[in-house]
Amino acid sequence: MPRSEGQRLKLALLGSCALLIAAPTHHAQAQTAPPASPASDTAAALPQIIVTVNKRREASERVPISLVALDQKALAKDGVKSITDLAAIAPGVEFDTSAGFGPGTETNIAIRGINSSVGASTTGVYIDDTPIQTRIAALSYFGNPYPAIFDVDHIEVDRGPQGTLFGAGSEGGAVRFISPEPSLTKYSGLASAELSDTEGGDPSYEAGLAIGGPIVADRLGFRASLWGRRDGGYVDHVDPFNGQVVDKNANSTDSYSARLVFKLKVSENFTVEPSLFAQSVNNHDSGAYFEYLSDPGKGEFRNGRLLAQPSRDQFLLPSLKLEYDFGKVTLASITSGLSRNGKLTDDTTSYNGFVFGGFGNPLGVAYPSSYADAGPEYIRTGVHSFSQELRLSSSVDPNLLWTAGLFYSRAVQKDYQDVTAPKISQTIFGDAPDAPLFLSTIKSTDQQYAAFGQVDFKLLPKLTLTTGLRVARVEASYQQLQSGPLADSLFPVSAGSQKQTPLSGKIALAYQATPDDLLYGSVSRGYRIGGANQPIPLASTSNPAGCALPSEPGPFNSDSVWSYEVGAKGRALDRKLQFDASAFYIDWQNIQQIVAISSCAFDFIANTGSAVSQGFDLSLRYAPDDHWNFAFSAAYTDAHITRTATFDGAVIVEKGDTVGVLPTVNSPWDINGSVEYRFDFTGRRDGYVRVEDIYHSRNPGPYSSYNPQNLLYDTAIPANPATNELRVRAGGTYRGVDLSLFANNVLDAHPALYRYHDLPGSTLFTNVTLRPRTIGVSVAYRY
């Protein structure tokens, strides 16, 4: 690690230790287990947490898994509005985006260094019991959909492979958004609003309303919510030729969500829960700024694309849950369907200029000379999936708890790409101005059948053995149509498929040393599905420009991890101190990676190389009295390649390289620290002041793209710099109304993140940054 980076880390550690975060509500509190021993008022500020990572309700302190749980109040205090905000405060979680494509594309979420920007997601994303993660498609580059964070019971971040109960999408871990259940006995609700102003940008505002309760007492209940938010922009879209503002603060986003769920108690043993969740996220323009047009030191961020790059991402999720209690066992059926539609306009002008020799601008070939050089690319994605889970769970003997089930899913994803460049079509290819340079559609189908089971058996009164196994049959296929002068004329139509029967499972020992303290160790295996490669033209006498390969690359298989973890969680100091610590070692084999071919301008995905990710995470929470609450969390992850991989005489990755492709490499250190002071506001401890500091370190490498023997060699793209964000919030509660003032990014930090250029050699660079200093007020009423 460079000396300056080490100094930043030391300062962050010292600063965070001085500001141990307080926020007792950082854990899901919608359902709290009874305390193991009499608790004082202070201890009550640190309650046990009820989670469902094992597909049953249990206190988090008794679950032998490293996890983070955040309830509604905690999310509000941390200002969590999106998956980006969630990843910032959840140590060990990395959320990456792109400064090159339009907003909403090329996103990637990773846990504990299991990070990949190709193929299926390595992290499971769930709304209740339904997986919603998708492939990163070669045409659209749309990442996973992520639900709006409003009216959630809690969010669980489950670190480490969760393949036994959650399947192929949870190779590195899972992020689960758990919704509130309708009550059959009492009404409850939430009304919230927020208004804020961003330094040099437009205001942001939101409003949401949720209400639920019995329609027929003890028989039929409902929960409904409606939410909307405008995130004001702070990046100006300018004319690159004269610098005049075309659209001020252009990168605004409008988000909307709605949810409706009913709960019908058909009999004492049988309940039915139909639900519907809908969401729409609309980005007005890209948030990436041009380096040569901007001055971050003055808070000036400018986008010089010739075209606006709006995007829209919508999805609809209907679900039906049936549950029948037979007395000794409970049968649950969850049927879900996901329908997602996304579209984006991407400006590929600079890419076209670099590839086709430029437009005559003296700044370089990537820079246009007039608006006639514009080259739009129209991208669309559509996902339609169906999933069905049946599971039986024991509900009588606490010494033998088990879950067994069957799972089926089928996801069809259609991605569409239409690349046009009127000037290039006419001058180079002699086509009509509106003729596409490249037009393609890919239909990808993933189908999965699985049987799973997990058993928790008490070997001794305090010692529990957990074993689990999942057997799956996965089938992946695609069909592609392509046309246009940039399409491969040898393969206007192509198809491929891959089938496999992977296994995942776990074994764990948990020792409940005291009612409050748990020690555990576990070994678990996870995987993600493989797929098929598109065909590659081979060199021949009739095609000397083809690739010098003996045969076309075949399908790529699933990659897999073995995870070894030990941990301890519990309470001390008269239950005023809560701790949760774990250490892990993950062996990642047959990694799915991009392989570039030196003899031609093609690449493919192959299972090549291996890696190790090792580290630890630590969470401390301390409430010495009724006034003060402190917490500190840190995660360290060292993910690196363990075996050199080569192809066609070139290095793909070298032993010792950090996992990932710049700039999407994980932050080794994630450190959060804050302190909260509670004071009398209306005669009770209902006023508070809270300060929080969030630090992410720079990855020191080495990086595969800095190796001259790598075909993707490019030293112009660095790892993200270290980031540090200070947040302050103060407020109070009166008659159920929580009113607070907040300031995010108090020091107005603006690090250059995810630096991008179209191809090595291009001098046109773009970045994104943290939202500038934002000051606002929020109000919420819960009953």
Secondary structure, 3 states (H helix, E strand, C coil): CCHHHHHHHHHHHHHHHHCCCCCHHHCCCCCCCCCCCCCCHHHHCCCCCEECCCCCCEEHHHCCCCEEEEEHHHHHHCCCCCHHHHHHHCCCEEEECCCCCCCCECCEEEECCECCCCEECCEEEEECCEECCCEECCCCCECCCCCCCCCCCEEEEEECCCHHHHCHHHCCEEEEEECCCCCCCCCEEEEEEEEEEECCCCEEEEEEEEEEEEEECCCEEEEEEEEEEEECCCCEEECCCCCCEEECCCCCEEEEEEEEEEEEECCCCEEEEEEEEEEEEEECCCCCEECCCCEHHHCECEECCCCCCCEEEEEEEEEEEEEEECCCEEEEEEEEEEEEEEEEEEECHHHHHHHHCCCCCCCCCCCCCCHHHCCEEEEEEEEEEEEEEEEEEECCCCCEEEEEEEEEEEEEEEEEEEECCHHHHHHCCCCCCCCCCEEEEEEEEEEEEEEEEEEEEEEECCEEEEEEEEEEEEEEEEEEEEECCCCCCCCCEEEEEEEECCEEEEEEEEEECCCCCEEEEEEEEEEECCECCCCCCECCCCCCCCECCCCCCCCECCEEEEEEEEEEEEEECCCCEEEEEEEEEEEEECCEEEEECCCCCCEEEEECCCEEEEEEEEEEEECCCCCEEEEEEEEEEEEEECCCEEECCEEEECCCCECEECCEECCCEEEEEEEEEEECCCCCCCEEEEEEEEEECCCCCCCHHHCCCCCCCCCCCCCCCCEEEEEEEEEEEECCEEEEEEEECCCCCCCCEEEECCCCCCCCCEEECCCCCEEEEEEEEEC
